[in-house]
Amino acid sequence: MENITLKVTGMSCEHCVKAVNNALSGIAGVASAAVSLKEGTASFKHDPAIAPLETIKAAIRDTGFDIAN
């Protein structure tokens, strides 16, 4: 398992946080997720063999948000 924190841009309310959290929680291989509106981050623990980082980033983008570099 790997712990990752990504900077998520575009979140402006708790609905945004819930959308990103639900997207992460729905991915097989993601063991836990915590999304912070204040920090603008999504932190999660995942198994890269089951849930590659690019799959996770795509799920966040599919909710309408972007990943900052």
Steps between C-alpha positions, in 0.01 A plus 500: 500500500616851421391824667454785253386861535395692190423870470147525358398829340149632452338382823291776657254330738422187699307361203827508303678318783230233508516454121878446505479276806227288340704470179803378695301265721343338195832383357605143570842507661446825691499405867427842650453859388484841668423818308565845647331812367720725715824344374368425151631146521397141458697250706455129453654159553497277195640183352673615178468151350121524522446877481775675303552869578387600150168322555451692822589832338255426217222432753564838665501675162176322408332667798588840348816590688866509404827389653763769557863413430 
